[in-house]
Amino acid sequence: MGAEPVLVDDEPVGHVTSAGWGASVERSIAYAWIPRELEVGREVAIRYVDRTLGGLIVEEPLFDPRGLRLRA
């Protein structure tokens, strides 16, 4: 829908800018505006309509750019 709130400890800290299925990582991906000080590995929540979904801050890239997984 757009602009879903991103929560840390039940407090809004940002919002989703886009989301969709990541076929190469086989997970849903949400890009969001969040404070820089939130560290990689931090758990967050995303409020979507009538439910709250779990999330995790990760580094990019989310795929295997050198193809190592494909060759394994």
Buried (B, 14 or more C-beta within 10 A) or exposed (E): EEEBBBBBEEEEBBBBEEBEEEEEEEEEBBEBEBEEEBEEEEEBBBBBEEEBEEBEBEEEEEEEEEEEEEEE
